[in-house]
Each structure stands twice: as C-alpha cells, then as structure tokens.
C-alpha cells in the first residue's frame, strides 16, 4: 500500500486541481504559480476575508458531509475555497459551496477506488503523488513563512516609509503642445520665446486632444504619462517650458509646468491591503533568494533538452 501521507496529499491536490465553475467549465490550478496562489491567500478579495474570519471564530471542527463514515470537515472546504481565483471568491458563497462539497466527495470516492486497484502501484502514479505532496508541502511552508512577515509592526513601518517618501506622491499641473514633426515643435518654442501665450498657441497649432483646452493636462503623478514625457515634465521649474522638443510615440511635445504639489497620504487603514501586498512580495523574494543561494542548482538549457529529446526519438525509431 502507498504511504498514507501520499494518499492524503494527492487527494487534496487533485481536489484543488479541478473546480467546476457555475458555467460547468473547469478551472485547473495545478499549473498556477505558487506565488499567485499565496497572494490569493494573503491579499485576496472578499472570499478570503470571510474564510479567515470563519476559521478564526471557530474553535472546533464542523462536519459538512460524511463518505462511508469518513468525515469531511468545514476546514477542508475552506482550504479549497482559498485556492480559488479572486473572481470566484468574490461571488456569494452560496453560489458554489455545495458544488465544492460535491467535488470533495467525488474525489474521495474515486481515490478510494484507486487505492483498491492496481493503479495505486503504478510507478507513474506514485511519482505524480510524490510531486503533488511536494507542492502541497512547499505551498503551506511558504504560507507560514510569509505570514510571519505581515505583522502590525511591519505594516506600520512600511506606512511611515511611504509617508516620508513625498517624491512618490508629488503631482504636477502641466500643459503641452503636440505636433507631428520636430521642426513644427521648434517653431512653436520660438513663438513662445517671442512672447506668445502658451494656451492660445496650443489652441492654434496642437494636434492633441487637449489642444482646444489650451493643452491643459491637469494634475498628474508619476506613472500617469509615458516615461520620456514624465521625465521632462517633472524636471521643469514652475512657470517654465521645455526649450527643446520632447519626442514620444505620439509625436513632438512642448511642455509647460504650471504648479507642483504633494498629495495627502491615505490613512494606514486605507493602505493596509496594499502595504501587506508589498511586504509579502518582498518577503517572498527574500525567502526564494535565500533558498536558492544555499542550494546547488544545475540547469540544462532548453536547446540541450531539445537535442537530448531528439536524440532519444531517433534512437527509439531505429
């Protein structure tokens, strides 16, 4: 007989791998990256919040079904729900709970039948169960380690760093004149040097959608514009304009800066989920970096693998 831990882990992983949606399509999670699954556990939508709250409030197991006398606990269903994509977690639990229970029942019945058959001794099946157990173990270990990093103290520290970094919240008010070629932009700059009003000139010659409004783009922060435009605009002093045209994929720009300000930081409560996500990403990167640094890893290139596969194909054909 196969080790019980293999059977249990394989059973759990098979249940994770097939979840029938309300459209009767199947969502396979076997190949979902571990990081994506972990993020759904820590920073997912309303479904995850319900799960966390339900588990915290329950001090004893609740039986949701029995199969040949073997109990299926609520925690097993909640574990499965945590693996669902956010789009499903955000749906009402009543819409898919019974379906998930049926999936667990069906999988347990099929697994028991498999244990009694010769399939349980198939080397390929044993290897698949070993890989499944390894994935479940890695997933849960990473979940525990990541949970250690998302503390109240860590979130408070990350929030203080965000508040202190005023550059990330800097916003500017700018206008631009968009032209099709560089010479036209140079001509526009010359007219500004001669005293032309920026807004009136934008209304006259700008080809961009903001032209009729005098080129006004309003206030915007970093990341709102294409990089070359952003770099030029944020480098200006209030009241000045670019002395050379700025080229982007949209054409040639003449940019004028009218105002600068630093937006108010959201409250820590408002940023809690985002801060937890950032901490989780950083912690995950550190954990993986440490694991890889302490390991001896040898990788074959895809070209070498393809060559080896081709060689074996040719040998088998002889």
Phi and psi in degrees as GROMACS dihedral restraints (atoms count N, CA, C in turn):
[ dihedral_restraints ]
;  ai    aj    ak    al  type     phi  dphi    fc
    3     4     5     6     1   -75.2    20    10
    4     5     6     7     1   151.6    20    10
    6     7     8     9     1   -56.7    20    10
    7     8     9    10     1   140.1    20    10
    9    10    11    12     1   -59.4    20    10
   10    11    12    13     1   -38.2    20    10
   12    13    14    15     1   -63.2    20    10
   13    14    15    16     1   -36.1    20    10
   15    16    17    18     1   -64.5    20    10
   16    17    18    19     1   -44.3    20    10
   18    19    20    21     1   -62.7    20    10
   19    20    21    22     1   -45.0    20    10
   21    22    23    24     1   -65.1    20    10
   22    23    24    25     1   -45.5    20    10
   24    25    26    27     1   -65.3    20    10
   25    26    27    28     1   -41.1    20    10
   27    28    29    30     1   -66.1    20    10
   28    29    30    31     1   -41.3    20    10
   30    31    32    33     1   -58.4    20    10
   31    32    33    34     1   -46.1    20    10
   33    34    35    36     1   -64.6    20    10
   34    35    36    37     1   -41.5    20    10
   36    37    38    39     1   -69.2    20    10
   37    38    39    40     1   -39.2    20    10
   39    40    41    42     1   -61.3    20    10
   40    41    42    43     1   -38.9    20    10
   42    43    44    45     1   -63.5    20    10
   43    44    45    46     1   -40.7    20    10
   45    46    47    48     1   -63.5    20    10
   46    47    48    49     1   -32.7    20    10
   48    49    50    51     1   -77.0    20    10
   49    50    51    52     1   -14.0    20    10
   51    52    53    54     1  -139.2    20    10
   52    53    54    55     1   109.5    20    10
   54    55    56    57     1  -125.2    20    10
   55    56    57    58     1   114.9    20    10
   57    58    59    60     1   -75.6    20    10
   58    59    60    61     1   125.4    20    10
   60    61    62    63     1   -84.0    20    10
   61    62    63    64     1   176.1    20    10
   63    64    65    66     1   -67.5    20    10
   64    65    66    67     1   -18.4    20    10
   66    67    68    69     1   -89.3    20    10
   67    68    69    70     1     5.5    20    10
   69    70    71    72     1    64.0    20    10
   70    71    72    73     1    24.3    20    10
   72    73    74    75     1   -97.6    20    10
   73    74    75    76     1   167.2    20    10
   75    76    77    78     1  -117.2    20    10
   76    77    78    79     1   136.2    20    10
   78    79    80    81     1  -107.4    20    10
   79    80    81    82     1   111.3    20    10
   81    82    83    84     1   -90.4    20    10
   82    83    84    85     1   130.8    20    10
   84    85    86    87     1  -109.8    20    10
   85    86    87    88     1    -1.4    20    10
   87    88    89    90     1   -58.1    20    10
   88    89    90    91     1   -39.8    20    10
   90    91    92    93     1   -95.8    20    10
   91    92    93    94     1     8.2    20    10
   93    94    95    96     1   -68.0    20    10
   94    95    96    97     1   129.7    20    10
   96    97    98    99     1   -56.7    20    10
   97    98    99   100     1   141.8    20    10
   99   100   101   102     1   -57.3    20    10
  100   101   102   103     1   -38.1    20    10
  102   103   104   105     1   -60.6    20    10
  103   104   105   106     1   -42.5    20    10
  105   106   107   108     1   -63.6    20    10
  106   107   108   109     1   -40.3    20    10
  108   109   110   111     1   -64.4    20    10
  109   110   111   112     1   -43.1    20    10
  111   112   113   114     1   -64.4    20    10
  112   113   114   115     1   -40.0    20    10
  114   115   116   117     1   -64.0    20    10
  115   116   117   118     1   -34.5    20    10
  117   118   119   120     1   -66.3    20    10
  118   119   120   121     1   -27.8    20    10
  120   121   122   123     1   -75.4    20    10
  121   122   123   124     1   -39.8    20    10
  123   124   125   126     1   -93.4    20    10
  124   125   126   127     1   -34.2    20    10
  126   127   128   129     1  -131.9    20    10
  127   128   129   130     1    27.5    20    10
  129   130   131   132     1   -76.3    20    10
  130   131   132   133     1  -168.8    20    10
  132   133   134   135     1   -85.5    20    10
  133   134   135   136     1  -153.0    20    10
  135   136   137   138     1   -63.4    20    10
  136   137   138   139     1   -32.7    20    10
  138   139   140   141     1   -59.8    20    10
  139   140   141   142     1   -46.3    20    10
  141   142   143   144     1   -62.4    20    10
  142   143   144   145     1   -39.4    20    10
  144   145   146   147     1   -60.6    20    10
  145   146   147   148     1   -41.5    20    10
  147   148   149   150     1   -62.7    20    10
  148   149   150   151     1   -44.2    20    10
  150   151   152   153     1   -59.6    20    10
  151   152   153   154     1   -49.8    20    10
  153   154   155   156     1   -58.1    20    10
  154   155   156   157     1   -43.8    20    10
  156   157   158   159     1   -67.2    20    10
  157   158   159   160     1   -40.7    20    10
  159   160   161   162     1   -64.6    20    10
  160   161   162   163     1   -43.1    20    10
  162   163   164   165     1   -65.4    20    10
  163   164   165   166     1   -41.3    20    10
  165   166   167   168     1   -64.9    20    10
  166   167   168   169     1   -34.6    20    10
  168   169   170   171     1   -83.8    20    10
  169   170   171   172     1   -13.0    20    10
  171   172   173   174     1  -103.2    20    10
  172   173   174   175     1   123.0    20    10
  174   175   176   177     1   -99.4    20    10
  175   176   177   178     1    -3.0    20    10
  177   178   179   180     1  -140.5    20    10
  178   179   180   181     1   156.2    20    10
  180   181   182   183     1   -71.0    20    10
  181   182   183   184     1   143.7    20    10
  183   184   185   186     1  -114.9    20    10
  184   185   186   187     1   127.7    20    10
  186   187   188   189     1   -84.1    20    10
  187   188   189   190     1   128.4    20    10
  189   190   191   192     1  -102.9    20    10
  190   191   192   193     1   -21.5    20    10
  192   193   194   195     1  -168.5    20    10
  193   194   195   196     1   163.9    20    10
  195   196   197   198     1  -129.0    20    10
  196   197   198   199     1   144.6    20    10
  198   199   200   201     1  -126.3    20    10
  199   200   201   202     1   109.3    20    10
  201   202   203   204     1    51.6    20    10
  202   203   204   205     1    41.1    20    10
  204   205   206   207     1    87.0    20    10
  205   206   207   208     1    -8.9    20    10
  207   208   209   210     1   -91.6    20    10
  208   209   210   211     1   126.9    20    10
  210   211   212   213     1   -80.1    20    10
  211   212   213   214     1   142.4    20    10
  213   214   215   216     1  -107.8    20    10
  214   215   216   217     1   117.2    20    10
  216   217   218   219     1   -86.9    20    10
  217   218   219   220     1   154.4    20    10
  219   220   221   222     1   -57.6    20    10
  220   221   222   223     1   -35.9    20    10
  222   223   224   225     1   -60.7    20    10
  223   224   225   226     1   -32.3    20    10
  225   226   227   228     1   -67.3    20    10
  226   227   228   229     1   -38.6    20    10
  228   229   230   231     1   -70.2    20    10
  229   230   231   232     1   -40.4    20    10
  231   232   233   234     1   -64.7    20    10
  232   233   234   235     1   -38.1    20    10
  234   235   236   237     1   -59.3    20    10
  235   236   237   238     1   -40.6    20    10
  237   238   239   240     1   -67.4    20    10
  238   239   240   241     1   -41.1    20    10
  240   241   242   243     1   -61.5    20    10
  241   242   243   244     1   -36.7    20    10
  243   244   245   246     1   -62.6    20    10
  244   245   246   247     1   -21.1    20    10
  246   247   248   249     1   -86.8    20    10
  247   248   249   250     1    -9.7    20    10
  249   250   251   252     1   -71.6    20    10
  250   251   252   253     1   148.2    20    10
  252   253   254   255     1   -60.3    20    10
  253   254   255   256     1   156.5    20    10
  255   256   257   258     1   -57.9    20    10
  256   257   258   259     1   -32.4    20    10
  258   259   260   261     1   -60.9    20    10
  259   260   261   262     1   -30.8    20    10
  261   262   263   264     1   -87.9    20    10
  262   263   264   265     1   -36.2    20    10
  264   265   266   267     1   -62.4    20    10
  265   266   267   268     1   -30.2    20    10
  267   268   269   270     1   -80.0    20    10
  268   269   270   271     1    -8.0    20    10
  270   271   272   273     1   -81.9    20    10
  271   272   273   274     1   158.1    20    10
  273   274   275   276     1   -57.4    20    10
  274   275   276   277     1   135.3    20    10
  276   277   278   279     1   -59.5    20    10
  277   278   279   280     1   -32.6    20    10
  279   280   281   282     1   -64.4    20    10
  280   281   282   283     1   -19.0    20    10
  282   283   284   285     1   -76.2    20    10
  283   284   285   286     1   -20.0    20    10
  285   286   287   288     1  -140.3    20    10
  286   287   288   289     1    -0.7    20    10
  288   289   290   291     1   -61.1    20    10
  289   290   291   292     1   -50.8    20    10
  291   292   293   294     1   -61.3    20    10
  292   293   294   295     1   -34.8    20    10
  294   295   296   297     1   -65.2    20    10
  295   296   297   298     1   -40.3    20    10
  297   298   299   300     1   -67.5    20    10
  298   299   300   301     1   -39.4    20    10
  300   301   302   303     1   -61.0    20    10
  301   302   303   304     1   -42.8    20    10
  303   304   305   306     1   -61.9    20    10
  304   305   306   307     1   -38.6    20    10
  306   307   308   309     1   -62.5    20    10
  307   308   309   310     1   -42.9    20    10
  309   310   311   312     1   -64.6    20    10
  310   311   312   313     1   -43.9    20    10
  312   313   314   315     1   -60.1    20    10
  313   314   315   316     1   -49.0    20    10
  315   316   317   318     1   -61.4    20    10
  316   317   318   319     1   -41.0    20    10
  318   319   320   321     1   -66.9    20    10
  319   320   321   322     1   -41.3    20    10
  321   322   323   324     1   -62.5    20    10
  322   323   324   325     1   -42.3    20    10
  324   325   326   327     1   -63.4    20    10
  325   326   327   328     1   -44.1    20    10
  327   328   329   330     1   -66.2    20    10
  328   329   330   331     1   -38.3    20    10
  330   331   332   333     1   -66.0    20    10
  331   332   333   334     1   -39.9    20    10
  333   334   335   336     1   -63.9    20    10
  334   335   336   337     1   -40.2    20    10
  336   337   338   339     1   -63.4    20    10
  337   338   339   340     1   -38.5    20    10
  339   340   341   342     1   -65.2    20    10
  340   341   342   343     1   -37.0    20    10
  342   343   344   345     1   -62.6    20    10
  343   344   345   346     1   -33.7    20    10
  345   346   347   348     1   -82.5    20    10
  346   347   348   349     1    -9.4    20    10
  348   349   350   351     1  -101.6    20    10
  349   350   351   352     1   175.9    20    10
  351   352   353   354     1   -71.3    20    10
  352   353   354   355     1   -14.3    20    10
  354   355   356   357     1   -58.7    20    10
  355   356   357   358     1   -33.4    20    10
  357   358   359   360     1   -64.0    20    10
  358   359   360   361     1   -19.8    20    10
  360   361   362   363     1  -100.2    20    10
  361   362   363   364     1     0.3    20    10
  363   364   365   366     1   -68.8    20    10
  364   365   366   367     1   123.5    20    10
  366   367   368   369     1   -55.9    20    10
  367   368   369   370     1   -35.5    20    10
  369   370   371   372     1   -66.3    20    10
  370   371   372   373     1   -38.3    20    10
  372   373   374   375     1   -68.3    20    10
  373   374   375   376     1   -43.1    20    10
  375   376   377   378     1   -59.8    20    10
  376   377   378   379     1   -41.1    20    10
  378   379   380   381     1   -66.3    20    10
  379   380   381   382     1   -41.0    20    10
  381   382   383   384     1   -62.6    20    10
  382   383   384   385     1   -38.1    20    10
  384   385   386   387     1   -69.4    20    10
  385   386   387   388     1   -35.0    20    10
  387   388   389   390     1   -63.9    20    10
  388   389   390   391     1   -43.6    20    10
  390   391   392   393     1   -64.8    20    10
  391   392   393   394     1   -41.9    20    10
  393   394   395   396     1   -61.7    20    10
  394   395   396   397     1   -44.2    20    10
  396   397   398   399     1   -62.7    20    10
  397   398   399   400     1   -38.4    20    10
  399   400   401   402     1   -63.8    20    10
  400   401   402   403     1   -41.0    20    10
  402   403   404   405     1   -66.1    20    10
  403   404   405   406     1   -43.5    20    10
  405   406   407   408     1   -62.6    20    10
  406   407   408   409     1   -42.8    20    10
  408   409   410   411     1   -63.4    20    10
  409   410   411   412     1   -45.5    20    10
  411   412   413   414     1   -62.5    20    10
  412   413   414   415     1   -42.6    20    10
  414   415   416   417     1   -60.4    20    10
  415   416   417   418     1   -48.2    20    10
  417   418   419   420     1   -72.0    20    10
  418   419   420   421     1   -34.8    20    10
  420   421   422   423     1   -64.1    20    10
  421   422   423   424     1   -44.5    20    10
  423   424   425   426     1   -63.7    20    10
  424   425   426   427     1   -38.3    20    10
  426   427   428   429     1   -61.2    20    10
  427   428   429   430     1   -43.7    20    10
  429   430   431   432     1   -65.2    20    10
  430   431   432   433     1   -44.9    20    10
  432   433   434   435     1   -65.1    20    10
  433   434   435   436     1   -40.7    20    10
  435   436   437   438     1   -67.4    20    10
  436   437   438   439     1   -35.7    20    10
  438   439   440   441     1   -61.6    20    10
  439   440   441   442     1   -30.2    20    10
  441   442   443   444     1   -65.6    20    10
  442   443   444   445     1   -26.8    20    10
  444   445   446   447     1   -85.7    20    10
  445   446   447   448     1   -23.4    20    10
  447   448   449   450     1   -92.3    20    10
  448   449   450   451     1    80.1    20    10
  450   451   452   453     1  -110.6    20    10
  451   452   453   454     1   167.0    20    10
  453   454   455   456     1   -60.2    20    10
  454   455   456   457     1   -39.5    20    10
  456   457   458   459     1   -65.5    20    10
  457   458   459   460     1   -42.0    20    10
  459   460   461   462     1   -65.9    20    10
  460   461   462   463     1   -39.9    20    10
  462   463   464   465     1   -66.6    20    10
  463   464   465   466     1   -41.8    20    10
  465   466   467   468     1   -62.8    20    10
  466   467   468   469     1   -41.5    20    10
  468   469   470   471     1   -65.2    20    10
  469   470   471   472     1   -42.1    20    10
  471   472   473   474     1   -65.6    20    10
  472   473   474   475     1   -36.6    20    10
  474   475   476   477     1   -67.6    20    10
  475   476   477   478     1   -43.2    20    10
  477   478   479   480     1   -60.4    20    10
  478   479   480   481     1   -39.1    20    10
  480   481   482   483     1   -65.8    20    10
  481   482   483   484     1   -38.2    20    10
  483   484   485   486     1   -65.6    20    10
  484   485   486   487     1   -44.1    20    10
  486   487   488   489     1   -63.6    20    10
  487   488   489   490     1   -38.3    20    10
  489   490   491   492     1   -70.9    20    10
  490   491   492   493     1   -25.1    20    10
  492   493   494   495     1   -86.4    20    10
  493   494   495   496     1    78.0    20    10
  495   496   497   498     1   -68.2    20    10
  496   497   498   499     1   -24.3    20    10
  498   499   500   501     1   -61.2    20    10
  499   500   501   502     1   -34.4    20    10
  501   502   503   504     1   -70.3    20    10
  502   503   504   505     1   -18.7    20    10
  504   505   506   507     1  -107.1    20    10
  505   506   507   508     1     7.6    20    10
  507   508   509   510     1   -68.1    20    10
  508   509   510   511     1   136.4    20    10
  510   511   512   513     1  -127.3    20    10
  511   512   513   514     1   149.8    20    10
  513   514   515   516     1  -130.0    20    10
  514   515   516   517     1   154.0    20    10
  516   517   518   519     1  -110.0    20    10
  517   518   519   520     1   121.0    20    10
  519   520   521   522     1  -139.5    20    10
  520   521   522   523     1   161.2    20    10
  522   523   524   525     1  -128.5    20    10
  523   524   525   526     1   159.7    20    10
  525   526   527   528     1  -146.4    20    10
  526   527   528   529     1   158.1    20    10
  528   529   530   531     1  -114.9    20    10
  529   530   531   532     1   120.9    20    10
  531   532   533   534     1  -104.1    20    10
  532   533   534   535     1   128.6    20    10
  534   535   536   537     1  -132.3    20    10
  535   536   537   538     1   158.7    20    10
  537   538   539   540     1   -78.1    20    10
  538   539   540   541     1   -27.9    20    10
  540   541   542   543     1  -137.6    20    10
  541   542   543   544     1   163.2    20    10
  543   544   545   546     1   -64.8    20    10
  544   545   546   547     1   -41.1    20    10
  546   547   548   549     1   -63.1    20    10
  547   548   549   550     1   -38.8    20    10
  549   550   551   552     1   -63.7    20    10
  550   551   552   553     1   -37.4    20    10
  552   553   554   555     1   -68.4    20    10
  553   554   555   556     1   -39.5    20    10
  555   556   557   558     1   -62.0    20    10
  556   557   558   559     1   -41.4    20    10
  558   559   560   561     1   -62.4    20    10
  559   560   561   562     1   -38.4    20    10
  561   562   563   564     1   -65.4    20    10
  562   563   564   565     1   -39.9    20    10
  564   565   566   567     1   -64.6    20    10
  565   566   567   568     1   -40.1    20    10
  567   568   569   570     1   -61.9    20    10
  568   569   570   571     1   -39.8    20    10
  570   571   572   573     1   -66.9    20    10
  571   572   573   574     1   -36.4    20    10
  573   574   575   576     1   -65.5    20    10
  574   575   576   577     1   -40.4    20    10
  576   577   578   579     1   -61.5    20    10
  577   578   579   580     1   -30.0    20    10
  579   580   581   582     1   -84.4    20    10
  580   581   582   583     1    -1.2    20    10
  582   583   584   585     1   110.0    20    10
  583   584   585   586     1     4.9    20    10
  585   586   587   588     1   -64.2    20    10
  586   587   588   589     1   146.4    20    10
  588   589   590   591     1   -74.7    20    10
  589   590   591   592     1   132.5    20    10
  591   592   593   594     1   -62.1    20    10
  592   593   594   595     1   -48.0    20    10
  594   595   596   597     1   -63.4    20    10
  595   596   597   598     1   -42.4    20    10
  597   598   599   600     1   -66.4    20    10
  598   599   600   601     1   -37.8    20    10
  600   601   602   603     1   -68.0    20    10
  601   602   603   604     1   -39.2    20    10
  603   604   605   606     1   -62.6    20    10
  604   605   606   607     1   -42.2    20    10
  606   607   608   609     1   -63.2    20    10
  607   608   609   610     1   -30.9    20    10
  609   610   611   612     1   -80.7    20    10
  610   611   612   613     1   -43.9    20    10
  612   613   614   615     1  -119.9    20    10
  613   614   615   616     1   -16.4    20    10
  615   616   617   618     1   -67.9    20    10
  616   617   618   619     1   137.5    20    10
  618   619   620   621     1   -96.2    20    10
  619   620   621   622     1    -2.4    20    10
  621   622   623   624     1   -81.7    20    10
  622   623   624   625     1   162.1    20    10
  624   625   626   627     1   -64.1    20    10
  625   626   627   628     1   -19.9    20    10
  627   628   629   630     1   -86.4    20    10
  628   629   630   631     1    -4.2    20    10
  630   631   632   633     1   -54.0    20    10
  631   632   633   634     1   -50.1    20    10
  633   634   635   636     1   -59.3    20    10
  634   635   636   637     1   -22.6    20    10
  636   637   638   639     1   -96.2    20    10
  637   638   639   640     1    19.6    20    10
  639   640   641   642     1    77.2    20    10
  640   641   642   643     1    17.2    20    10
  642   643   644   645     1    81.6    20    10
  643   644   645   646     1     5.8    20    10
  645   646   647   648     1   -65.1    20    10
  646   647   648   649     1   127.4    20    10
  648   649   650   651     1  -108.3    20    10
  649   650   651   652     1    -1.9    20    10
  651   652   653   654     1    69.7    20    10
  652   653   654   655     1  -164.4    20    10
  654   655   656   657     1   -86.3    20    10
  655   656   657   658     1   141.3    20    10
  657   658   659   660     1  -151.8    20    10
  658   659   660   661     1   153.5    20    10
  660   661   662   663     1  -103.1    20    10
  661   662   663   664     1  -177.1    20    10
  663   664   665   666     1   -67.5    20    10
  664   665   666   667     1   139.6    20    10
  666   667   668   669     1    94.4    20    10
  667   668   669   670     1    -7.7    20    10
  669   670   671   672     1   -83.9    20    10
  670   671   672   673     1   -26.1    20    10
  672   673   674   675     1  -114.7    20    10
  673   674   675   676     1   167.5    20    10
  675   676   677   678     1   -62.3    20    10
  676   677   678   679     1   147.8    20    10
  678   679   680   681     1   -52.9    20    10
  679   680   681   682     1   -44.8    20    10
  681   682   683   684     1   -65.3    20    10
  682   683   684   685     1   -36.5    20    10
  684   685   686   687     1   -69.6    20    10
  685   686   687   688     1   -46.7    20    10
  687   688   689   690     1   -58.2    20    10
  688   689   690   691     1   -47.0    20    10
  690   691   692   693     1   -58.9    20    10
  691   692   693   694     1   -44.3    20    10
  693   694   695   696     1   -68.1    20    10
  694   695   696   697     1   -41.2    20    10
  696   697   698   699     1   -68.3    20    10
  697   698   699   700     1   -44.3    20    10
  699   700   701   702     1   -72.1    20    10
  700   701   702   703     1   -18.2    20    10
  702   703   704   705     1   -82.1    20    10
  703   704   705   706     1   -12.3    20    10
  705   706   707   708     1   -77.4    20    10
  706   707   708   709     1   154.8    20    10
  708   709   710   711     1   -90.3    20    10
  709   710   711   712     1   151.3    20    10
  711   712   713   714     1   -57.2    20    10
  712   713   714   715     1   130.7    20    10
  714   715   716   717     1    92.9    20    10
  715   716   717   718     1    -4.2    20    10
  717   718   719   720     1  -107.6    20    10
  718   719   720   721     1   164.9    20    10
  720   721   722   723     1  -132.3    20    10
  721   722   723   724     1   162.3    20    10
  723   724   725   726     1   -66.7    20    10
  724   725   726   727     1   132.0    20    10
  726   727   728   729     1   -86.5    20    10
  727   728   729   730     1   -12.8    20    10
  729   730   731   732     1  -128.9    20    10
  730   731   732   733     1   148.3    20    10
  732   733   734   735     1   -63.7    20    10
  733   734   735   736     1   147.5    20    10
  735   736   737   738     1  -109.4    20    10
  736   737   738   739     1   120.5    20    10
  738   739   740   741     1   -95.4    20    10
  739   740   741   742     1   134.1    20    10
  741   742   743   744     1  -134.4    20    10
  742   743   744   745     1  -177.1    20    10
  744   745   746   747     1   -68.0    20    10
  745   746   747   748     1   -11.5    20    10
  747   748   749   750     1   -92.6    20    10
  748   749   750   751     1   -15.6    20    10
  750   751   752   753     1   140.6    20    10
  751   752   753   754     1  -150.3    20    10
  753   754   755   756     1  -111.7    20    10
  754   755   756   757     1   128.9    20    10
  756   757   758   759     1  -111.2    20    10
  757   758   759   760     1   144.5    20    10
  759   760   761   762     1  -117.2    20    10
  760   761   762   763     1   122.0    20    10
  762   763   764   765     1  -116.2    20    10
  763   764   765   766     1   138.2    20    10
  765   766   767   768     1  -125.6    20    10
  766   767   768   769     1   136.2    20    10
  768   769   770   771     1  -100.1    20    10
  769   770   771   772     1   129.0    20    10
  771   772   773   774     1  -108.4    20    10
  772   773   774   775     1   -29.1    20    10
  774   775   776   777     1  -161.9    20    10
  775   776   777   778     1   157.8    20    10
  777   778   779   780     1  -132.9    20    10
  778   779   780   781     1   147.2    20    10
  780   781   782   783     1  -157.3    20    10
  781   782   783   784     1   163.5    20    10
  783   784   785   786     1  -113.6    20    10
  784   785   786   787     1   120.1    20    10
  786   787   788   789     1   -70.1    20    10
  787   788   789   790     1   151.1    20    10
  789   790   791   792     1   -65.9    20    10
  790   791   792   793     1   141.2    20    10
  792   793   794   795     1   -75.4    20    10
  793   794   795   796     1   136.2    20    10
  795   796   797   798     1   -61.3    20    10
  796   797   798   799     1   162.7    20    10
  798   799   800   801     1   -70.0    20    10
  799   800   801   802     1   162.2    20    10
  801   802   803   804     1   -61.9    20    10
  802   803   804   805     1   -36.9    20    10
  804   805   806   807     1   -62.9    20    10
  805   806   807   808     1   -41.7    20    10
  807   808   809   810     1   -66.0    20    10
  808   809   810   811     1   -31.5    20    10
  810   811   812   813     1   -96.9    20    10
  811   812   813   814     1     1.2    20    10
  813   814   815   816     1   -52.6    20    10
  814   815   816   817     1   -48.0    20    10
  816   817   818   819     1   -65.9    20    10
  817   818   819   820     1   -43.0    20    10
  819   820   821   822     1   -64.0    20    10
  820   821   822   823     1   -42.1    20    10
  822   823   824   825     1   -64.6    20    10
  823   824   825   826     1   -41.5    20    10
  825   826   827   828     1   -62.8    20    10
  826   827   828   829     1   -38.6    20    10
  828   829   830   831     1   -64.1    20    10
  829   830   831   832     1   -44.5    20    10
  831   832   833   834     1   -63.4    20    10
  832   833   834   835     1   -42.5    20    10
  834   835   836   837     1   -63.0    20    10
  835   836   837   838     1   -41.7    20    10
  837   838   839   840     1   -63.1    20    10
  838   839   840   841     1   -43.1    20    10
  840   841   842   843     1   -61.1    20    10
  841   842   843   844     1   -46.8    20    10
  843   844   845   846     1   -64.6    20    10
  844   845   846   847     1   -41.5    20    10
  846   847   848   849     1   -65.4    20    10
  847   848   849   850     1   -41.7    20    10
  849   850   851   852     1   -60.7    20    10
  850   851   852   853     1   -44.4    20    10
  852   853   854   855     1   -61.9    20    10
  853   854   855   856     1   -41.6    20    10
  855   856   857   858     1   -65.7    20    10
  856   857   858   859     1   -42.5    20    10
  858   859   860   861     1   -62.4    20    10
  859   860   861   862     1   -48.7    20    10
  861   862   863   864     1   -65.2    20    10
  862   863   864   865     1   -39.9    20    10
  864   865   866   867     1   -61.6    20    10
  865   866   867   868     1   -41.7    20    10
  867   868   869   870     1   -65.8    20    10
  868   869   870   871     1   -44.6    20    10
  870   871   872   873     1   -60.2    20    10
  871   872   873   874     1   -43.6    20    10
  873   874   875   876     1   -71.4    20    10
  874   875   876   877     1   -33.2    20    10
  876   877   878   879     1   -67.5    20    10
  877   878   879   880     1   -31.5    20    10
  879   880   881   882     1   -89.0    20    10
  880   881   882   883     1    -1.1    20    10
  882   883   884   885     1  -110.5    20    10
  883   884   885   886     1   155.3    20    10
  885   886   887   888     1   -97.1    20    10
  886   887   888   889     1   108.7    20    10
  888   889   890   891     1  -115.6    20    10
  889   890   891   892     1   125.7    20    10
  891   892   893   894     1  -121.4    20    10
  892   893   894   895     1   128.1    20    10
  894   895   896   897     1  -123.3    20    10
  895   896   897   898     1   138.8    20    10
  897   898   899   900     1   -93.5    20    10
  898   899   900   901     1   141.5    20    10
  900   901   902   903     1   -70.1    20    10
  901   902   903   904     1   157.9    20    10
  903   904   905   906     1   -60.3    20    10
  904   905   906   907     1   -37.6    20    10
  906   907   908   909     1   -62.3    20    10
  907   908   909   910     1   -42.7    20    10
  909   910   911   912     1   -65.5    20    10
  910   911   912   913     1   -38.7    20    10
  912   913   914   915     1   -65.0    20    10
  913   914   915   916     1   -44.0    20    10
  915   916   917   918     1   -63.7    20    10
  916   917   918   919     1   -38.9    20    10
  918   919   920   921     1   -65.0    20    10
  919   920   921   922     1   -42.1    20    10
  921   922   923   924     1   -64.3    20    10
  922   923   924   925     1   -41.6    20    10
  924   925   926   927     1   -62.6    20    10
  925   926   927   928     1   -43.7    20    10
  927   928   929   930     1   -62.6    20    10
  928   929   930   931     1   -40.2    20    10
  930   931   932   933     1   -62.5    20    10
  931   932   933   934     1   -43.4    20    10
  933   934   935   936     1   -68.2    20    10
  934   935   936   937     1   -35.2    20    10
  936   937   938   939     1   -63.0    20    10
  937   938   939   940     1   -41.9    20    10
  939   940   941   942     1   -67.4    20    10
  940   941   942   943     1   -39.4    20    10
  942   943   944   945     1   -66.0    20    10
  943   944   945   946     1   -39.3    20    10
  945   946   947   948     1   -70.1    20    10
  946   947   948   949     1   -24.3    20    10
  948   949   950   951     1   -80.1    20    10
  949   950   951   952     1   -16.8    20    10
